[in-house]
Amino acid sequence: MILAAEAAANTSNFTGFDPFVIVFTILIALGLYRIIRSPRRNPFAIAFASVSLLVFLFMDAVMISGW
């Protein structure tokens, strides 16, 4: 009974997919930086990358709060 209570208290929501989400977030941020610094700016690409980065940052915040 004590072991079951301790095992339930130490559960973690960390999965193998979590590092991939963080890596994708970093890649999106780097891509957005490169698009903004480019001499030929594509407004659609900037908007799409910005929305994608916001979604992934929100996913990272929810994911990390669950650890």
C-alpha positions as CSV (number, residue, x, y, z in Angstrom):
1,M,0.0,0.0,0.0
2,I,2.8,2.4,0.9
3,L,4.7,1.5,-2.3
4,A,1.7,2.1,-4.5
5,A,1.1,5.5,-2.9
6,E,4.7,6.5,-3.4
7,A,4.7,5.3,-7.0
8,A,1.5,7.4,-7.7
9,A,3.1,10.5,-6.1
10,N,6.2,10.2,-8.3
11,T,4.5,10.0,-11.7
12,S,5.9,12.1,-14.4
13,N,4.3,13.2,-17.7
14,F,7.6,13.3,-19.5
15,T,7.5,11.4,-22.8
16,G,10.0,10.7,-25.5
17,F,8.2,13.3,-27.8
18,D,9.0,16.2,-25.4
19,P,12.6,16.8,-26.6
20,F,11.4,16.9,-30.2
21,V,8.9,19.6,-29.4
22,I,11.7,21.7,-27.8
23,V,14.0,21.1,-30.8
24,F,11.2,22.1,-33.2
25,T,10.6,25.3,-31.2
26,I,14.2,26.2,-31.5
27,L,14.2,25.5,-35.2
28,I,11.1,27.6,-35.8
29,A,12.7,30.5,-33.8
30,L,15.9,30.3,-35.9
31,G,13.9,30.2,-39.1
32,L,11.8,33.2,-38.1
33,Y,15.0,35.1,-37.2
34,R,16.5,34.3,-40.6
35,I,13.3,35.4,-42.4
36,I,13.2,38.7,-40.5
37,R,16.9,39.4,-41.1
38,S,16.7,38.5,-44.8
39,P,16.8,41.4,-47.3
40,R,13.8,39.9,-49.2
41,R,11.1,39.6,-46.6
42,N,8.1,37.4,-47.3
43,P,5.2,38.6,-45.1
44,F,3.3,35.3,-45.4
45,A,6.3,33.4,-44.2
46,I,6.9,35.8,-41.3
47,A,3.2,35.5,-40.2
48,F,3.2,31.7,-40.6
49,A,6.4,31.3,-38.6
50,S,5.2,33.7,-35.9
51,V,2.0,31.9,-35.4
52,S,3.8,28.5,-35.4
53,L,6.3,29.8,-32.9
54,L,3.5,31.1,-30.6
55,V,1.8,27.7,-30.8
56,F,4.9,25.8,-30.0
57,L,5.9,28.1,-27.2
58,F,2.4,27.6,-25.7
59,M,2.9,23.8,-26.1
60,D,6.3,24.0,-24.4
61,A,4.8,25.9,-21.5
62,V,2.0,23.4,-21.0
63,M,4.4,20.5,-21.4
64,I,6.9,21.8,-18.9
65,S,4.3,22.7,-16.4
66,G,3.1,19.0,-16.5
67,W,6.6,17.7,-15.6
